[in-house]
């Protein structure tokens, strides 16, 4: 099932006495109008992760890449009692071993909304999308100092890929490598 702009869906959450149908929590796809708020929350999240200086994406880039003719990512917004409480930012990936999967780039719940089950509800919604779309797995990363998140992921039954190392090439080294292939 594809996410439709403006569509609000909500499963009934029975954990901790929270029932989504009580109007406390709804989860909806972000729209073009949400881009400034999404950008602001990306900065909030990066500040929480002590990485604010690394945020270079613009609202224009988010608008083009997320809401253009060929979207590169999707965003869900949890709305708690009428207020946007955070976001989930995700996109498809492809494993040569297993086929298509879902990569959860960010899951962020604003501080004043934490402890209400919103993060778990967001993750469950992304997982449900992955299953509806026939994807084999959902992957994400967590910083090694973020123990509350690590504890949550362990409780969910996540597998930690400690034998794998993230590798990134950017900036000048990326340019040099790209140019080295020219004859």
N, CA, C and O of each residue as an XYZ file, in Angstrom:
732
protein
N       0.838     -1.178      0.000
C       0.000      0.000      0.000
C       0.876      1.231      0.000
O       1.750      1.368      0.855
N       0.662      2.109     -0.923
C       1.437      3.325     -1.028
C       0.864      4.383     -0.100
O      -0.349      4.445      0.100
N       1.727      5.214      0.465
C       1.249      6.284      1.327
C       0.639      7.374      0.459
O       1.238      7.781     -0.536
N      -0.513      7.836      0.814
C      -1.180      8.912      0.095
C      -1.085     10.190      0.913
O      -1.309     10.155      2.123
N      -0.753     11.333      0.279
C      -0.702     12.583      1.031
C      -2.041     12.839      1.722
O      -3.111     12.673      1.137
N      -1.944     13.244      2.974
C      -3.143     13.573      3.716
C      -3.817     12.375      4.365
O      -4.716     12.544      5.188
N      -3.394     11.163      4.005
C      -3.987      9.958      4.579
C      -3.540      9.821      6.026
O      -2.348      9.913      6.318
N      -4.459      9.606      6.907
C      -4.127      9.369      8.300
C      -4.532      7.942      8.612
O      -5.690      7.568      8.427
N      -3.607      7.161      9.074
C      -3.960      5.814      9.479
C      -3.456      5.618     10.896
O      -2.545      6.298     11.370
N      -4.067      4.694     11.521
C      -3.719      4.477     12.909
C      -4.129      3.081     13.304
O      -5.290      2.702     13.149
N      -3.198      2.322     13.806
C      -3.537      1.020     14.361
C      -3.868      1.214     15.827
O      -3.518      2.234     16.421
N      -4.521      0.266     16.390
C      -4.835      0.337     17.815
C      -3.637     -0.209     18.592
O      -3.263     -1.372     18.439
N      -3.053      0.631     19.411
C      -1.900      0.251     20.223
C      -2.413     -0.130     21.594
O      -3.085      0.662     22.255
N      -2.097     -1.336     22.023
C      -2.608     -1.818     23.297
C      -1.569     -1.765     24.407
O      -1.914     -1.932     25.577
N      -0.314     -1.536     24.071
C       0.725     -1.474     25.094
C       0.570     -0.236     25.966
O       0.229      0.835     25.464
N       0.811     -0.367     27.241
C       0.809      0.737     28.197
C      -0.513      1.505     28.225
O      -0.527      2.682     28.585
N      -1.609      0.871     27.856
C      -2.907      1.511     27.944
C      -3.171      2.571     26.897
O      -4.185      3.267     26.964
N      -2.284      2.707     25.937
C      -2.487      3.715     24.903
C      -3.229      3.090     23.733
O      -2.797      2.083     23.172
N      -4.319      3.683     23.384
C      -5.056      3.198     22.225
C      -5.082      4.322     21.217
O      -5.609      5.402     21.484
N      -4.516      4.066     20.068
C      -4.396      5.098     19.048
C      -5.755      5.684     18.698
O      -5.868      6.882     18.437
N      -6.776      4.856     18.690
C      -8.098      5.329     18.338
C      -8.650      6.355     19.311
O      -9.704      6.936     19.054
N      -7.965      6.592     20.422
C      -8.446      7.570     21.389
C      -8.098      8.992     20.971
O      -8.348      9.934     21.724
N      -7.536      9.160     19.801
C      -7.142     10.444     19.231
C      -5.872     11.011     19.843
O      -5.494     12.140     19.532
N      -5.191     10.240     20.723
C      -3.929     10.721     21.251
C      -2.851     10.706     20.177
O      -2.088     11.663     20.051
N      -2.781      9.624     19.398
C      -1.714      9.466     18.421
C      -2.277      9.058     17.072
O      -3.032      8.093     16.958
N      -1.892      9.814     16.052
C      -2.107      9.395     14.676
C      -0.761      9.490     13.976
O       0.113     10.253     14.388
N      -0.605      8.722     12.932
C       0.632      8.737     12.136
C       0.225      8.995     10.704
O      -0.632      8.307     10.151
N       0.854     10.002     10.108
C       0.501     10.362      8.740
C       1.758     10.627      7.923
O       2.806     10.964      8.474
N       1.648     10.472      6.596
C       2.785     10.825      5.742
C       2.990     12.337      5.727
O       2.024     13.098      5.789
N       4.229     12.765      5.645
C       4.526     14.186      5.494
C       4.061     14.652      4.121
O       4.016     13.871      3.171
N       3.718     15.921      4.029
C       3.323     16.539      2.764
C       4.311     17.654      2.425
O       5.203     17.974      3.211
N       4.141     18.219      1.279
C       4.977     19.338      0.839
C       4.950     20.457      1.885
O       5.977     21.078      2.160
N       3.792     20.707      2.456
C       3.655     21.779      3.444
C       4.448     21.498      4.719
O       4.743     22.422      5.477
N       4.795     20.242      4.964
C       5.527     19.866      6.170
C       7.041     20.019      6.031
O       7.759     19.874      7.021
N       7.541     20.306      4.842
C       8.990     20.323      4.616
C       9.720     21.271      5.570
O      10.741     20.863      6.124
N       9.267     22.513      5.801
C       9.996     23.364      6.763
C      10.053     22.749      8.165
O      11.080     22.841      8.837
N       8.974     22.132      8.604
C       8.958     21.482      9.917
C       9.881     20.272      9.932
O      10.594     20.057     10.913
N       9.881     19.483      8.869
C      10.774     18.322      8.786
C      12.223     18.782      8.868
O      13.020     18.186      9.592
N      12.569     19.823      8.143
C      13.944     20.351      8.183
C      14.297     20.799      9.596
O      15.398     20.523     10.073
N      13.383     21.482     10.269
C      13.615     21.938     11.641
C      13.842     20.742     12.567
O      14.724     20.778     13.425
N      13.047     19.683     12.394
C      13.218     18.500     13.247
C      14.495     17.738     12.918
O      15.099     17.139     13.808
N      14.915     17.751     11.658
C      16.205     17.144     11.303
C      17.316     17.838     12.088
O      18.216     17.180     12.609
N      17.252     19.169     12.170
C      18.245     19.919     12.944
C      18.147     19.597     14.437
O      19.171     19.476     15.111
N      16.931     19.458     14.954
C      16.747     19.074     16.358
C      17.388     17.707     16.621
O      18.103     17.519     17.605
N      17.115     16.765     15.723
C      17.648     15.418     15.871
C      19.172     15.418     15.790
O      19.844     14.768     16.591
N      19.708     16.146     14.824
C      21.165     16.217     14.667
C      21.802     16.853     15.900
O      22.889     16.442     16.307
N      21.155     17.841     16.499
C      21.662     18.458     17.718
C      21.660     17.438     18.852
O      22.632     17.350     19.602
N      20.590     16.674     18.984
C      20.518     15.610     19.990
C      21.654     14.604     19.799
O      22.250     14.141     20.773
N      21.950     14.269     18.550
C      23.005     13.293     18.253
C      24.397     13.909     18.239
O      25.375     13.226     17.937
N      24.494     15.202     18.565
C      25.770     15.926     18.600
C      26.402     16.012     17.213
O      27.623     15.956     17.068
N      25.541     16.151     16.188
C      26.016     16.176     14.801
C      25.449     17.348     14.005
O      25.441     17.303     12.774
N      24.977     18.393     14.678
C      24.298     19.501     13.995
C      25.163     20.134     12.903
O      24.640     20.583     11.883
N      26.468     20.173     13.109
C      27.354     20.795     12.115
C      27.398     20.007     10.804
O      27.878     20.520      9.793
N      26.905     18.775     10.811
C      26.920     17.960      9.596
C      25.673     18.133      8.728
O      25.623     17.617      7.612
N      24.676     18.849      9.226
C      23.442     19.023      8.457
C      23.658     20.087      7.382
O      23.883     21.259      7.682
N      23.584     19.650      6.123
C      23.751     20.572      5.000
C      22.553     20.557      4.053
O      22.478     21.379      3.140
N      21.622     19.637      4.259
C      20.483     19.523      3.354
C      19.595     20.762      3.488
O      19.378     21.268      4.589
N      19.087     21.238      2.357
C      18.221     22.407      2.339
C      16.757     21.982      2.226
O      16.459     20.845      1.861
N      15.850     22.904      2.540
C      14.433     22.632      2.347
C      14.151     22.341      0.874
O      13.340     21.473      0.551
N      14.818     23.065     -0.008
C      14.615     22.868     -1.453
C      15.007     21.463     -1.861
O      14.312     20.828     -2.654
N      16.123     20.969     -1.323
C      16.573     19.612     -1.653
C      15.599     18.565     -1.105
O      15.278     17.588     -1.781
N      15.138     18.781      0.126
C      14.153     17.873      0.707
C      12.870     17.860     -0.127
O      12.285     16.805     -0.371
N      12.452     19.032     -0.551
C      11.238     19.148     -1.358
C      11.383     18.386     -2.670
O      10.497     17.622     -3.051
N      12.482     18.593     -3.346
C      12.731     17.929     -4.633
C      12.892     16.421     -4.463
O      12.292     15.642     -5.203
N      13.699     16.013     -3.490
C      14.024     14.598     -3.343
C      12.920     13.774     -2.675
O      12.844     12.562     -2.880
N      12.081     14.411     -1.893
C      11.037     13.670     -1.198
C       9.660     13.800     -1.799
O       8.789     12.963     -1.561
N       9.456     14.852     -2.582
C       8.108     15.126     -3.059
C       8.067     15.438     -4.544
O       7.062     15.942     -5.045
N       9.149     15.143     -5.251
C       9.212     15.367     -6.690
C       8.652     14.180     -7.465
O       7.933     13.345     -6.916
N       8.992     14.121     -8.746
C       8.468     13.079     -9.638
C       8.937     11.672     -9.248
O       8.200     10.703     -9.428
N      10.142     11.560     -8.723
C      10.687     10.254     -8.325
C      11.227     10.358     -6.901
O      12.435     10.512     -6.718
N      10.358     10.277     -5.884
C      10.806     10.461     -4.495
C      11.898      9.473     -4.094
O      11.831      8.285     -4.409
N      12.906      9.994     -3.390
C      14.018      9.175     -2.916
C      13.839      8.723     -1.474
O      14.557      7.841     -1.002
N      12.879      9.326     -0.772
C      12.629      8.974      0.620
C      11.175      9.253      0.964
O      10.448      9.908      0.218
N      10.773      8.728      2.133
C       9.440      8.984      2.674
C       9.586      9.425      4.124
O      10.568      9.099      4.791
N       8.609     10.159      4.595
C       8.615     10.638      5.975
C       7.234     10.419      6.580
O       6.213     10.751      5.978
N       7.228      9.854      7.779
C       5.992      9.746      8.559
C       6.074     10.726      9.716
O       7.138     10.933     10.300
N       4.934     11.326     10.040
C       4.850     12.248     11.165
C       3.872     11.708     12.197
O       2.702     11.490     11.883
N       4.334     11.490     13.421
C       3.407     11.124     14.490
C       2.787     12.409     15.048
O       3.492     13.376     15.336
N       1.493     12.405     15.191
C       0.794     13.574     15.717
C       0.152     13.167     17.041
O      -0.751     12.332     17.080
N       0.632     13.770     18.115
C       0.133     13.465     19.459
C      -0.764     14.614     19.905
O      -0.300     15.739     20.095
N      -2.040     14.326     20.069
C      -3.025     15.315     20.500
C      -2.895     16.611     19.705
O      -2.911     17.703     20.273
N      -2.767     16.478     18.384
C      -2.740     17.628     17.486
C      -1.382     18.246     17.233
O      -1.285     19.171     16.427
N      -0.315     17.774     17.890
C       1.015     18.343     17.707
C       1.952     17.313     17.089
O       1.967     16.152     17.498
N       2.732     17.744     16.102
C       3.718     16.848     15.488
C       4.789     16.546     16.529
O       5.427     17.451     17.067
N       4.972     15.263     16.801
C       5.818     14.814     17.899
C       7.180     14.299     17.439
O       7.993     13.920     18.282
N       7.457     14.270     16.145
C       8.721     13.759     15.646
C       8.577     13.333     14.204
O       7.711     13.827     13.484
N       9.434     12.407     13.782
C       9.359     11.912     12.406
C      10.112     10.598     12.249
O      10.986     10.257     13.046
N       9.747      9.877     11.201
C      10.512      8.726     10.731
C      10.846      9.010      9.269
O       9.964      9.349      8.479
N      12.104      8.874      8.917
C      12.624      9.186      7.583
C      13.191      7.875      7.042
O      14.111      7.319      7.641
N      12.668      7.369      5.928
C      13.070      6.046      5.458
C      13.026      5.955      3.938
O      12.402      6.775      3.264
N      13.706      4.933      3.417
C      13.767      4.719      1.966
C      14.116      3.262      1.691
O      14.564      2.537      2.578
N      13.903      2.851      0.452
C      14.206      1.487      0.041
C      15.709      1.307     -0.171
O      16.414      2.244     -0.544
N      16.180      0.091      0.074
C      17.531     -0.301     -0.314
C      17.428     -1.660     -0.984
O      16.365     -2.282     -0.976
N      18.506     -2.112     -1.553
C      18.482     -3.400     -2.228
C      19.708     -4.209     -1.820
O      20.835     -3.726     -1.928
N      19.495     -5.434     -1.354
C      20.571     -6.343     -0.995
C      20.770     -7.338     -2.138
O      19.817     -7.974     -2.588
N      22.003     -7.467     -2.600
C      22.269     -8.456     -3.652
C      22.047     -9.876     -3.132
O      21.833    -10.791     -3.927
N      22.094    -10.075     -1.814
C      21.861    -11.395     -1.240
C      20.382    -11.692     -1.046
O      19.947    -12.823     -1.263
N      19.604    -10.694     -0.641
C      18.231    -10.956     -0.185
C      17.132    -10.189     -0.899
O      15.955    -10.503     -0.720
N      17.482     -9.192     -1.703
C      16.467     -8.423     -2.409
C      16.152     -7.105     -1.711
O      16.978     -6.585     -0.961
N      14.956     -6.563     -1.956
C      14.633     -5.222     -1.467
C      14.323     -5.193      0.025
O      13.727     -6.117      0.578
N      14.755     -4.085      0.669
C      14.506     -3.869      2.084
C      14.216     -2.405      2.347
O      14.192     -1.586      1.429
N      13.998     -2.087      3.613
C      13.693     -0.718      4.030
C      14.810     -0.227      4.940
O      15.203     -0.924      5.876
N      15.326      0.978      4.668
C      16.336      1.583      5.533
C      15.688      2.728      6.292
O      15.162      3.662      5.686
N      15.726      2.659      7.601
C      15.192      3.695      8.473
C      16.341      4.647      8.791
O      17.166      4.365      9.660
N      16.390      5.758      8.095
C      17.486      6.717      8.249
C      17.406      7.425      9.594
O      18.404      7.502     10.309
N      16.247      7.937      9.943
C      16.057      8.637     11.207
C      14.748      8.211     11.840
O      13.743      8.002     11.160
N      14.784      8.089     13.138
C      13.553      8.011     13.922
C      13.774      8.967     15.079
O      14.703      8.804     15.870
N      12.908      9.966     15.167
C      13.101     11.034     16.150
C      11.777     11.356     16.820
O      10.756     11.558     16.163
N      11.824     11.398     18.146
C      10.684     11.854     18.927
C      11.161     13.055     19.732
O      12.157     12.978     20.450
N      10.446     14.154     19.605
C      10.810     15.380     20.315
C      10.777     15.132     21.831
O       9.955     14.354     22.315
N      11.672     15.794     22.578
C      11.821     15.510     24.010
C      10.516     15.533     24.809
O      10.298     14.670     25.659
N       9.667     16.490     24.549
C       8.438     16.618     25.346
C       7.426     15.501     25.085
O       6.433     15.386     25.803
N       7.675     14.671     24.052
C       6.755     13.585     23.703
C       7.331     12.203     24.004
O       6.677     11.193     23.746
N       8.529     12.150     24.540
C       9.160     10.862     24.816
C       8.469     10.152     25.965
O       7.857     10.785     26.825
N       8.573      8.826     25.970
C       7.982      8.029     27.025
C       6.512      7.702     26.809
O       5.857      7.181     27.710
N       5.990      8.000     25.635
C       4.577      7.753     25.334
C       4.381      6.609     24.329
O       3.255      6.332     23.915
N       5.473      5.951     23.941
C       5.364      4.858     22.976
C       5.350      5.317     21.526
O       5.080      4.514     20.632
N       5.634      6.585     21.273
C       5.563      7.135     19.917
C       6.663      6.558     19.029
O       6.407      6.224     17.872
N       7.881      6.435     19.553
C       8.977      5.881     18.760
C       8.684      4.460     18.320
O       8.894      4.104     17.161
N       8.201      3.656     19.241
C       7.857      2.275     18.907
C       6.722      2.235     17.888
O       6.748      1.425     16.963
N       5.727      3.104     18.053
C       4.616      3.160     17.097
C       5.110      3.546     15.706
O       4.653      2.988     14.708
N       6.040      4.499     15.635
C       6.617      4.888     14.336
C       7.367      3.716     13.707
O       7.209      3.430     12.520
N       8.177      3.050     14.509
C       8.928      1.906     13.980
C       7.980      0.810     13.509
O       8.212      0.185     12.473
N       6.912      0.577     14.270
C       5.934     -0.438     13.870
C       5.262     -0.065     12.558
O       4.980     -0.941     11.740
N       5.002      1.208     12.344
C       4.359      1.625     11.099
C       5.304      1.458      9.911
O       4.878      1.022      8.841
N       6.583      1.799     10.087
C       7.559      1.590      9.009
C       7.689      0.088      8.735
O       7.757     -0.319      7.575
N       7.726     -0.738      9.784
C       7.798     -2.187      9.603
C       6.576     -2.702      8.851
O       6.700     -3.569      7.987
N       5.395     -2.174      9.174
C       4.172     -2.599      8.481
C       4.217     -2.219      7.004
O       3.769     -2.985      6.151
N       4.752     -1.048      6.704
C       4.901     -0.635      5.305
C       5.847     -1.594      4.591
O       5.568     -2.039      3.478
N       6.975     -1.911      5.243
C       7.947     -2.834      4.649
C       7.285     -4.180      4.342
O       7.483     -4.734      3.260
N       6.515     -4.699      5.269
C       5.849     -5.984      5.036
C       4.808     -5.897      3.931
O       4.721     -6.792      3.091
N       4.011     -4.822      3.925
C       3.005     -4.655      2.861
C       3.656     -4.604      1.483
O       3.072     -5.051      0.496
N       4.866     -4.058      1.423
C       5.565     -3.909      0.151
C       6.429     -5.124     -0.178
O       7.151     -5.107     -1.174
N       6.372     -6.161      0.625
C       7.099     -7.392      0.350
C       8.600     -7.298      0.569
O       9.356     -8.023     -0.078
N       9.052     -6.425      1.463
C      10.476     -6.252      1.721
C      10.940     -7.254      2.774
O      10.166     -7.638      3.651
N      12.184     -7.674      2.692
C      12.683     -8.746      3.550
C      13.154     -8.276      4.915
O      13.213     -9.079      5.846
N      13.495     -6.985      5.065
C      14.048     -6.524      6.343
C      13.925     -5.020      6.451
O      13.677     -4.309      5.477
N      14.108     -4.571      7.671
C      14.225     -3.147      7.967
C      15.569     -2.978      8.664
O      15.882     -3.706      9.606
N      16.359     -2.019      8.199
C      17.689     -1.776      8.771
C      17.788     -0.336      9.232
O      17.089      0.540      8.723
N      18.666     -0.095     10.204
C      18.952      1.257     10.647
C      20.254      1.241     11.416
O      20.848      0.183     11.624
N      20.697      2.414     11.839
C      21.929      2.555     12.605
C      21.600      3.255     13.918
O      20.600      3.963     14.029
N      22.449      3.046     14.894
C      22.301      3.731     16.182
C      23.702      4.073     16.677
O      24.636      3.282     16.545
N      23.827      5.263     17.248
C      25.110      5.660     17.814
C      25.381      4.839     19.078
O      24.463      4.547     19.844
N      26.639      4.473     19.288
C      26.968      3.562     20.386
C      26.718      4.142     21.770
O      26.656      3.377     22.732
N      26.572      5.441     21.918
C      26.310      6.049     23.220
C      24.813      6.174     23.530
O      24.450      6.521     24.654
N      23.947      5.902     22.563
C      22.503      6.103     22.751
C      21.874      4.852     23.382
O      21.164      4.097     22.717
N      22.146      4.654     24.655
C      21.716      3.447     25.341
C      20.196      3.275     25.391
O      19.727      2.146     25.241
N      19.394      4.339     25.597
C      17.939      4.122     25.589
C      17.449      3.544     24.258
O      16.584      2.668     24.239
N      18.000      4.033     23.154
C      17.600      3.500     21.842
C      18.085      2.060     21.686
O      17.340      1.206     21.206
N      19.304      1.788     22.080
C      19.844      0.428     21.987
C      18.982     -0.536     22.787
O      18.668     -1.631     22.322
N      18.601     -0.124     23.996
C      17.758     -0.980     24.841
C      16.411     -1.255     24.171
O      15.922     -2.384     24.199
N      15.816     -0.228     23.573
C      14.544     -0.415     22.869
C      14.712     -1.405     21.721
O      13.898     -2.315     21.558
N      15.762     -1.229     20.929
C      15.959     -2.100     19.770
C      16.192     -3.550     20.208
O      15.742     -4.478     19.536
N      16.887     -3.748     21.323
C      17.079     -5.104     21.856
C      15.738     -5.702     22.268
O      15.468     -6.872     21.999
N      14.896     -4.898     22.923
C      13.574     -5.382     23.335
C      12.724     -5.757     22.123
O      11.888     -6.657     22.207
N      12.933     -5.074     20.998
C      12.188     -5.379     19.778
C      12.695     -6.646     19.094
O      12.030     -7.175     18.204
N      13.875     -7.139     19.503
C      14.440     -8.336     18.889
C      15.368     -8.040     17.729
O      15.655     -8.926     16.924
N      15.844     -6.800     17.630
C      16.742     -6.422     16.535
C      18.075     -7.149     16.652
O      18.539     -7.448     17.752
N      18.680     -7.427     15.510
C      20.005     -8.024     15.438
C      21.016     -6.907     15.242
O      20.861     -6.082     14.342
N      22.047     -6.870     16.072
C      23.098     -5.867     15.937
C      24.217     -6.452     15.090
O      24.747     -7.516     15.408
N      24.573     -5.774     14.032
C      25.573     -6.250     13.070
C      26.952     -5.725     13.449
O      27.545     -4.935     12.715
N      27.457     -6.164     14.594
C      28.720     -5.651     15.112
C      29.923     -6.004     14.248
O      30.952     -5.332     14.323
N      29.811     -7.044     13.431
C      30.927     -7.433     12.570
C      31.046     -6.535     11.340
O      32.057     -6.579     10.638
N      30.034     -5.728     11.074
C      30.019     -4.857      9.905
C      30.465     -3.460     10.311
O      30.136     -2.992     11.401
N      31.204     -2.803      9.449
C      31.659     -1.434      9.684
C      31.035     -0.526      8.641
O      31.034     -0.840      7.451
N      30.508      0.593      9.090
C      29.986      1.575      8.142
C      31.167      2.265      7.486
O      32.134      2.626      8.157
N      31.090      2.447      6.178
C      32.147      3.085      5.410
C      31.514      4.211      4.600
O      30.448      4.043      4.008
N      32.189      5.363      4.582
C      31.644      6.507      3.847
C      32.785      7.214      3.131
O      33.871      7.385      3.683
N      32.525      7.618      1.904
C      33.468      8.403      1.111
C      32.727      9.651      0.681
O      31.668      9.556      0.061
N      33.267     10.827      0.998
C      32.581     12.076      0.677
C      33.590     13.166      0.346
O      34.792     12.998      0.547
N      33.085     14.287     -0.164
C      33.918     15.455     -0.411
C      35.040     15.181     -1.401
O      34.843     14.523     -2.422
N      36.206     15.693     -1.083
C      37.368     15.585     -1.960
C      37.759     14.131     -2.252
O      38.025     13.819     -3.413
N      37.809     13.230     -1.275
C      38.125     11.836     -1.603
C      37.112     11.218     -2.572
O      37.496     10.427     -3.434
N      35.862     11.553     -2.451
C      34.844     11.068     -3.387
C      35.131     11.572     -4.801
O      35.073     10.815     -5.769
N      35.444     12.869     -4.898
C      35.758     13.446     -6.207
C      37.000     12.799     -6.820
O      37.015     12.469     -8.006
N      38.038     12.621     -6.006
C      39.279     12.006     -6.507
C      39.024     10.599     -7.029
O      39.513     10.237     -8.099
N      38.264      9.807     -6.284
C      37.963      8.447     -6.740
C      37.187      8.478     -8.039
O      37.497      7.728     -8.965
N      36.181      9.338     -8.121
C      35.381      9.436     -9.338
C      36.241      9.805    -10.546
O      36.070      9.264    -11.638
N      37.145     10.714    -10.330
C      38.006     11.163    -11.440
C      39.088     10.147    -11.785
O      39.603     10.163    -12.903
N      39.444      9.267    -10.860
C      40.512      8.296    -11.114
C      40.100      7.273    -12.171
O      40.961      6.640    -12.783
N      38.829      7.107    -12.386
C      38.365      6.150    -13.383
C      38.363      6.701    -14.794
O      38.125      5.954    -15.744
N      38.622      7.990    -14.954
C      38.632      8.595    -16.292
C      39.959      8.301    -16.970
O      41.027      8.459    -16.378
N      39.872      7.870    -18.225
C      41.057      7.456    -18.941
C      41.733      8.548    -19.617
O      42.757      8.334    -20.264
